[in-house]
Structures are given as C-alpha cells and as structure tokens.
Amino acid sequence: MKKIIIGVLVIIEIFSLYMMYQSNENKNLNEVNVQDNKINKNTFAIYWDEKGTGTYTEYTKETWPGDGYMINFEKTECMSERGDKLNTNILDFMVGNNNLTITSKNTAYCKIYFSKCNGAIGTVLEGKNQVTNCPVGGMYRYQGTDEVNNWICFGTTDNDICIGNNNADNINKYMYRIIGVTPEGELALIKETSVISPHSSGVYVQYTWNNMDSKDECGENGENCTWPKTMLFKRLNGLSNGEIVDPGGNSNIFIGSTYYDYLQDEKWFNIITEHDWKYGDTNVDIAGYNGDTLYEIENNFSDSIKAKIGLQYIHDYYYAYPGGNPKNSDNSKNAWIHFYKDGYNSTNWEWLLTRYGLENNNVAAYVSTNNGITHFSLKNYDIVRPVFYLNSDVILSEATGSLEDPYMIIN
C-alpha cells in the first residue's frame, strides 16, 4: 500500500512538472521591440544592405534604418529562449512610425535584415513627406491635396510629350497618378482623367457599370451582375468571351481602344500585371467609416479575378485623404485623387469597383461631385478612370513627380 502511495505521488510530481513546462511554453506572447527609433542591443542584431548590392553588414548606428529600407523576411530570424530558430512566418511583425514590434512565444533574440528599396519603391519612398510612413491598406500611399507630386507619364518615353508639355491631349492620353506602391514594389496607377472616346477625340464619355440592373436580370443575390460579368469590366480589358478582341472594336474603351494605342505595344501591355481584383458587395451604411474599416471590408471579399485593369475601391479613395477619411479634410474637394478639381467643371460621377447597396445588390458605388460616396443603378452613365498595377521591376526616372516633371519609366 505504501509503495502504491509513493508511486502515485511520483506520477503527480512528474505531471506537475510537465504542466509547469507546458505553462511556460504557452505563456502570454512576449514582445521585443524598437521604440522611439532606438535599438535595444539585448534583443536585436541588425544587418543592412546599405547600397542595395546584396551584401549585408552589421548595422552599428543607434537608430534603425527608416524610409528607403524594408525588412527582408526571408533572411530575418528569431531565436527562442531555448535557442530554437523560429519560423518568421509565425511571428507577428508590426512596423510603424519609428518603431518595430515582434511578437512571438518565448522570443529572446532576433537578427533583423534590412534590404534597400530599389527601383520604383525606393523612388516613391523618397517622397516621404507625401507618402505614408508604413503601408496602409496594403501599400505605401500618397495622401494630400492636388499639390502631391505623384504624377507619372505612362505609354511613352518621349521627353517632349512628358516633360513640361501638359496640354490637354497629353494629359488625357499619357498622364496618370501613383496611388501607392505595395511592399513587393508594384506601383498602383490611376488615370488622371476619364477615358476618352476613340471616336470623339478629347471627349469624356460616360459608361454604364453594366447593361442589367433589375433583380430579374441580375438574380436574387446579384450573381449575374458581379464585376467580372459586367460590361465595364469587359470594355476596360478589351475582352470578348475571355479573349482580347481586335484593336479598335467599338466596345473597347481602354485596352483595345485606338486612342490608347500604346497598350497594343508589348512593352507597355506586358508591364501591367495581372492583378488579383477582389469584388463583392458592401451593404452597410459607410457614413463615419474610414479607410481602415473600408479596406477590411473590401479586402475580405471572398471572390476575385485576375485581370490587368480595374477601378479604384472605396478604400483607395478614402486613403488618399490625410487620416484616411475625406470628412476630416478641410479642403477635401481638392484632394489629388478627386476627379472634380477646379477646372474640370464636370457634372458626372465616377464609378468605383465595389457594389454598394443598402437594400439590393444591383447598384454600384461612385464618387459624386461633392466628394461623397453613394450608389446608383448599374445602368447609370458615369465616368471611368482605369486603375492598374505595374511590375515590381520597373525603374522610374529621377524627377520631382510634378505635372511639369513627372516620373517616367526608363527600363
């Protein structure tokens, strides 16, 4: 009997030790961090590729690399208290204004590698007074008024067209604005003006989002009127039954349009990526929302389609304003992304990509002339400003990014 009791006590003790071990392994997440731009040498060793050559050396300054450098997650590694290497995929890296927090179970020490931002992303980040310090809504974004220097000339490398020659024809055909750049280095562009009719040069033409809008036509849940099935999606991408139709077809308004003939050149056509466009419906009243909330809604749409051309999302429009909300801007109508700036005198509205209806799925969102977001029938005629992403290997020219001295693609 005495032996049995001793045996039970031994088992209980072993179990207690095991539970203490498990408790220690699964204790609350620890945080190692850099705050106020200072490096804690006890928790970090930092290496950087100072000149972008691929060679990393120890970073000995007291402050950590800021704009122009990004964490290289493939090389970065963290060790647990027991000396085990942790997979950085399971770590929570939070990069903010002059601070970096890494959250993980039992993290004791991290080697952080910073790579130099090259090509387009490095150029854009040089405009740090106009670009968000860290990605918001999936990219570094330009925010501010129309004085933001995010102009880019796309479709030609002719200096005589791009630089200092900002006549209406050149602006309509070649001038775009940079929405932002993804952490992977893909530039997001939006056309500065609405698409021009290939049959009436210099004239903005309004288009329907779709040629169907009734519940009978679109289906009970709008399934027949989703973005990939709309007339506008097909006309922007020059598609007919999934194939690019012959250039000059009456239905094409961007790719395949004779007005934007440079998109028939492989150089410019191939530099545009096949982007994964998420689409869906938001059936909530967005009054009082900001860019972060709208991005969470639109980025969590379950459906997507890969295509070259899309439109801006509601969150793209909001994020272009300081604080991610046009309602917080004293001069919101003159924000750079807003089409209805002084001089346009347009009374038409601009389509966005998301369907937005409080009562049905047969209406889509648009920007009104007073910079509000509302909705209308899919059959309504509104202006269209194409949005697309460029390959991450593009190199931009040295420029101020102003309308008179826009960026140009030099590779």
C-alpha distance (Angstrom), angle and dihedral (degrees) to the residues before:
residue distance angle dihedral
M1 . . .
K2 3.83 . .
K3 3.82 90.4 .
I4 3.82 90.7 51.1
I5 3.82 91.3 52.6
I6 3.81 91.9 48.5
G7 3.82 89.9 48.8
V8 3.78 91.9 51.3
L9 3.81 90.7 48.9
V10 3.82 90.5 51.3
I11 3.82 90.7 50.8
I12 3.81 90.7 48.5
E13 3.82 90.8 50.2
I14 3.81 92.5 49.5
F15 3.80 90.4 48.0
S16 3.83 90.8 49.4
L17 3.79 91.3 51.3
Y18 3.80 90.1 48.8
M19 3.80 91.9 50.7
M20 3.80 91.0 48.7
Y21 3.80 88.8 51.6
Q22 3.80 92.1 48.5
S23 3.78 90.5 47.0
N24 3.77 90.0 52.9
E25 3.81 91.0 48.0
N26 3.80 92.8 50.1
K27 3.75 99.8 38.4
N28 3.77 119.8 136.7
L29 3.78 116.0 -62.7
N30 3.77 113.0 -82.8
E31 3.79 122.8 -142.6
V32 3.77 129.6 -145.0
N33 3.74 112.7 -173.2
V34 3.74 152.0 170.7
Q35 3.78 110.6 -136.2
D36 3.78 132.2 -176.8
N37 3.78 89.9 8.7
K38 3.83 92.7 -66.3
I39 3.79 125.7 127.2
N40 3.79 121.3 -132.5
K41 3.80 101.7 -145.6
N42 3.81 90.8 -162.3
T43 3.80 93.6 65.6
F44 3.82 104.9 26.1
A45 3.75 140.1 51.2
I46 3.79 109.8 -173.8
Y47 3.79 127.3 -158.0
W48 3.77 126.0 -178.8
D49 3.75 141.7 -169.6
E50 3.79 93.4 -134.3
K51 3.81 98.1 -177.3
G52 3.78 100.8 28.9
T53 3.82 93.8 -110.4
G54 3.80 96.5 125.1
T55 3.81 93.3 -107.5
Y56 3.81 114.9 120.1
T57 3.78 122.6 -154.6
E58 3.77 131.6 178.9
Y59 3.77 113.1 -81.8
T60 3.79 107.3 -133.0
K61 3.79 103.2 176.3
E62 3.78 119.7 109.7
T63 3.82 92.5 -126.4
W64 3.79 122.0 60.2
P65 3.84 126.5 -118.3
G66 3.79 110.5 -82.4
D67 3.80 132.7 177.3
G68 3.79 112.9 11.1
Y69 3.82 94.0 35.5
M70 3.78 131.3 79.1
I71 3.80 133.9 -169.3
N72 3.79 113.0 -95.9
F73 3.79 100.3 -141.0
E74 3.81 93.6 -173.4
K75 3.82 91.4 63.5
T76 3.81 99.9 31.5
E77 3.79 114.4 100.4
C78 3.79 137.2 179.1
M79 3.80 129.5 -159.8
S80 3.78 127.3 -146.9
E81 3.80 123.8 -131.1
R82 3.80 87.8 -95.9
G83 3.81 91.7 54.1
D84 3.80 96.0 -104.8
K85 3.78 117.0 145.7
L86 3.81 111.0 -121.1
N87 3.77 124.2 -143.6
T88 3.80 105.5 -114.9
N89 3.80 88.7 -143.8
I90 3.81 88.4 74.7
L91 3.80 94.0 47.5
D92 3.76 122.7 95.6
F93 3.80 109.0 -131.6
M94 3.78 114.5 -169.9
V95 3.79 115.0 -173.4
G96 3.78 117.2 -171.9
N97 3.77 141.2 150.4
N98 3.81 103.7 -36.9
N99 3.78 93.6 -27.5
L100 3.77 139.4 92.3
T101 3.77 125.1 -167.5
I102 3.80 123.8 -171.9
T103 3.78 115.9 -168.1
S104 3.79 122.8 -165.5
K105 3.80 142.1 132.6
N106 3.80 110.1 -81.4
T107 3.78 96.0 -15.6
A108 3.79 108.0 171.3
Y109 3.80 105.6 165.8
C110 3.81 137.4 11.6
K111 3.78 135.3 -165.8
I112 3.79 106.5 -150.1
Y113 3.80 120.0 -162.8
F114 3.79 121.1 -160.2
S115 3.79 121.3 -161.5
K116 3.78 123.2 -159.3
C117 3.79 114.3 -110.3
N118 3.79 107.4 -116.5
G119 3.77 135.4 -170.0
A120 3.78 117.7 -1.9
I121 3.79 97.7 -4.7
G122 3.79 92.7 53.7
T123 3.80 91.5 48.8
V124 3.77 93.5 49.3
L125 3.79 93.5 47.1
E126 3.80 89.8 55.4
G127 3.80 85.8 72.1
K128 3.79 87.9 64.6
N129 3.79 93.8 148.8
Q130 3.81 87.4 65.6
V131 3.79 100.7 31.5
T132 3.80 125.0 75.2
N133 3.81 111.4 -102.3
C134 3.78 91.6 -127.5
P135 3.80 133.7 16.7
V136 3.79 116.0 -73.3
G137 3.75 118.8 -174.8
G138 3.80 91.2 3.4
M139 3.81 99.4 -51.1
Y140 3.77 147.9 52.4
R141 3.80 101.7 -94.7
Y142 3.76 138.3 -159.6
Q143 3.79 111.6 -123.1
G144 3.78 130.9 -176.8
T145 3.77 145.3 51.8
D146 3.78 129.4 -31.5
E147 3.81 89.3 -79.6
V148 3.83 88.8 74.7
N149 3.80 107.3 121.8
N150 3.80 100.4 -132.9
W151 3.80 100.5 120.3
I152 3.79 118.4 137.0
C153 3.79 130.1 -177.9
F154 3.81 109.4 -138.6
G155 3.80 129.0 -177.3
T156 3.79 99.1 34.2
T157 3.80 141.0 49.3
D158 3.79 93.2 -156.7
N159 3.80 108.5 127.4
D160 3.79 90.5 -159.4
I161 3.80 89.4 62.0
C162 3.79 99.9 38.5
I163 3.79 106.0 37.0
G164 3.78 122.4 65.2
N165 3.79 94.0 -22.8
N166 3.78 101.2 102.2
N167 3.79 98.9 159.0
A168 3.79 118.8 149.6
D169 3.81 95.1 -101.2
N170 3.80 93.5 53.7
I171 3.80 92.7 45.9
N172 3.79 92.3 48.7
K173 3.79 94.1 49.3
Y174 3.80 108.6 30.9
M175 3.78 111.8 16.2
Y176 3.81 122.8 99.4
R177 3.79 137.0 162.4
I178 3.82 124.8 -128.0
I179 3.81 110.1 -122.1
G180 3.78 90.0 -170.9
V181 3.78 145.6 -72.0
T182 3.79 127.7 -92.1
P183 3.83 121.0 -128.0
E184 3.81 85.6 -106.6
G185 3.81 89.9 59.3
E186 3.82 101.5 -105.8
L187 3.79 113.5 144.6
A188 3.80 117.1 -138.9
L189 3.81 112.9 -148.2
I190 3.79 132.2 -170.4
K191 3.78 123.4 -166.3
E192 3.79 110.9 -108.8
T193 3.80 93.4 -139.3
S194 3.77 134.6 29.2
V195 3.80 119.1 -86.5
I196 3.78 114.1 -80.1
S197 3.78 122.9 -131.1
P198 3.82 110.9 -108.7
H199 3.81 87.7 -146.2
S200 3.81 97.5 48.7
S201 3.79 106.4 38.7
G202 3.77 114.6 -145.1
V203 3.80 94.6 15.1
Y204 3.79 122.3 118.7
V205 3.77 109.0 -134.9
Q206 3.79 124.9 -158.4
Y207 3.77 120.7 -137.5
T208 3.77 137.5 -166.2
W209 3.79 119.4 -111.4
N210 3.80 86.7 -136.1
N211 3.79 139.5 -12.0
M212 3.81 92.0 -123.4
D213 3.77 129.2 58.3
S214 3.80 110.6 151.0
K215 3.78 122.5 101.9
D216 3.80 89.1 -118.6
E217 3.82 90.3 55.8
C218 3.81 100.0 37.2
G219 3.80 97.2 39.0
E220 3.77 131.7 -117.7
N221 3.82 92.5 -66.3
G222 3.79 97.4 27.1
E223 3.80 92.0 -102.9
N224 3.82 93.1 145.4
C225 3.81 92.3 53.6
T226 3.81 102.7 51.3
W227 3.82 117.6 136.5
P228 3.86 97.6 -95.2
K229 3.82 89.9 51.9
T230 3.78 96.4 50.3
M231 3.77 127.1 106.8
L232 3.80 90.1 -126.7
F233 3.81 94.6 56.6
K234 3.81 90.7 50.2
R235 3.80 94.9 44.6
L236 3.80 93.2 49.7
N237 3.80 92.3 49.1
G238 3.81 95.1 39.2
L239 3.78 91.5 -122.3
S240 3.76 132.0 162.6
N241 3.80 115.2 172.7
G242 3.79 88.4 -17.4
E243 3.80 95.2 -54.3
I244 3.80 128.8 103.4
V245 3.78 106.2 -106.1
D246 3.78 125.6 -137.7
P247 3.81 112.9 -67.2
G248 3.77 113.5 -98.9
G249 3.78 96.2 33.4
N250 3.79 111.9 154.2
S251 3.81 91.4 -122.3
N252 3.82 96.4 57.1
I253 3.79 117.0 95.2
F254 3.83 101.9 169.3
I255 3.82 120.1 -1.0
G256 3.79 103.6 42.4
S257 3.80 93.4 19.8
T258 3.80 115.0 129.5
Y259 3.81 90.0 -140.5
Y260 3.83 91.7 61.9
D261 3.78 92.3 43.9
Y262 3.82 92.9 154.8
L263 3.82 88.1 73.9
Q264 3.81 86.5 69.0
D265 3.82 88.2 61.1
E266 3.82 111.8 92.6
K267 3.82 91.5 -137.3
W268 3.80 93.5 62.7
F269 3.78 98.2 29.9
N270 3.83 93.7 52.5
I271 3.78 94.7 45.8
I272 3.81 88.6 66.0
T273 3.81 110.6 85.6
E274 3.76 128.2 -134.1
H275 3.78 95.4 -110.6
D276 3.80 124.6 -159.0
W277 3.82 101.6 -120.8
K278 3.80 113.1 -163.4
Y279 3.77 115.8 -151.3
G280 3.76 138.6 -177.8
D281 3.78 144.5 108.2
T282 3.75 135.0 -64.2
N283 3.76 110.0 -160.0
V284 3.79 97.8 176.5
D285 3.77 129.6 98.7
I286 3.81 103.3 -101.8
A287 3.79 94.3 -164.1
G288 3.79 106.8 130.8
Y289 3.81 93.5 16.8
N290 3.80 122.0 128.3
G291 3.78 133.4 -152.2
D292 3.81 94.2 -87.9
T293 3.80 93.5 55.1
L294 3.79 93.1 45.3
Y295 3.81 92.3 47.2
E296 3.80 89.9 53.3
I297 3.81 90.0 52.9
E298 3.80 97.4 45.1
N299 3.79 96.8 38.3
N300 3.80 89.9 54.0
F301 3.79 94.8 57.2
S302 3.79 105.4 129.1
D303 3.80 96.7 -143.6
S304 3.79 126.7 70.0
I305 3.78 141.7 163.8
K306 3.79 131.3 -157.0
A307 3.79 112.1 -126.2
K308 3.77 139.5 136.6
I309 3.79 100.3 -121.6
G310 3.78 132.3 47.0
L311 3.79 140.2 140.2
Q312 3.77 133.0 -100.4
Y313 3.78 117.9 -83.8
I314 3.77 124.7 -128.5
H315 3.81 89.0 -105.7
D316 3.83 91.4 52.9
Y317 3.77 88.9 57.8
Y318 3.81 93.3 47.1
Y319 3.79 95.0 45.7
A320 3.81 91.6 56.6
Y321 3.80 87.8 71.4
P322 3.82 122.2 76.4
G323 3.78 108.0 -94.4
G324 3.80 91.4 17.9
N325 3.79 94.2 -89.0
P326 3.84 129.0 94.2
K327 3.80 89.2 -155.6
N328 3.81 89.9 67.0
S329 3.80 94.3 55.3
D330 3.79 121.0 97.9
N331 3.79 90.7 -155.1
S332 3.77 100.2 28.1
K333 3.79 97.4 147.3
N334 3.79 89.3 65.0
A335 3.81 96.2 51.8
W336 3.78 111.0 133.7
I337 3.81 96.2 -113.5
H338 3.78 94.6 51.3
F339 3.80 111.7 102.7
Y340 3.77 96.4 -156.2
K341 3.76 98.3 71.5
D342 3.78 123.5 145.5
G343 3.78 111.0 -62.8
Y344 3.80 100.0 29.6
N345 3.80 96.1 84.5
S346 3.77 91.3 -171.8
T347 3.77 121.6 160.0
N348 3.78 94.3 -168.4
W349 3.79 127.3 97.7
E350 3.80 130.3 -126.8
W351 3.80 125.7 -118.7
L352 3.81 121.1 -127.5
L353 3.80 126.1 -161.6
T354 3.81 101.5 -113.2
R355 3.77 125.0 82.2
Y356 3.78 106.3 -126.7
G357 3.77 119.7 -173.5
L358 3.78 130.8 143.2
E359 3.79 92.7 -157.8
N360 3.81 107.8 21.5
N361 3.79 143.9 12.3
N362 3.79 95.9 -122.9
V363 3.80 97.2 89.4
A364 3.81 130.8 71.3
A365 3.79 134.3 -150.1
Y366 3.78 123.1 -100.3
V367 3.80 139.5 171.5
S368 3.79 113.1 -113.4
T369 3.79 125.6 -146.6
N370 3.82 90.9 -99.9
N371 3.84 89.8 56.5
G372 3.79 95.3 -106.3
I373 3.80 125.1 135.1
T374 3.77 114.7 -126.1
H375 3.82 138.1 137.7
F376 3.76 142.7 -112.2
S377 3.79 141.9 179.4
L378 3.80 114.9 -62.1
K379 3.81 87.4 -121.6
N380 3.79 93.0 60.0
Y381 3.81 117.1 114.8
D382 3.82 114.2 -121.7
I383 3.80 138.4 152.1
V384 3.81 122.2 -86.7
R385 3.82 129.1 -144.7
P386 3.82 112.2 -173.8
V387 3.81 119.9 -135.0
F388 3.79 124.6 -160.1
Y389 3.82 142.4 159.8
L390 3.79 127.5 -122.6
N391 3.79 127.0 -140.7
S392 3.78 114.0 -89.8
D393 3.82 93.4 -119.6
V394 3.80 95.5 67.0
I395 3.79 115.5 122.5
L396 3.78 119.8 -149.6
S397 3.77 126.1 -147.5
E398 3.77 122.1 -112.3
A399 3.78 104.0 -93.7
T400 3.78 142.8 134.9
G401 3.81 91.5 -113.7
S402 3.80 91.6 -127.5
L403 3.80 122.9 135.7
E404 3.81 89.5 -103.6
D405 3.83 93.0 46.2
P406 3.81 107.1 27.5
Y407 3.78 127.0 173.8
M408 3.78 115.4 -94.1
I409 3.80 130.2 -161.9
I410 3.80 108.1 -115.2
N411 3.83 103.4 -179.4
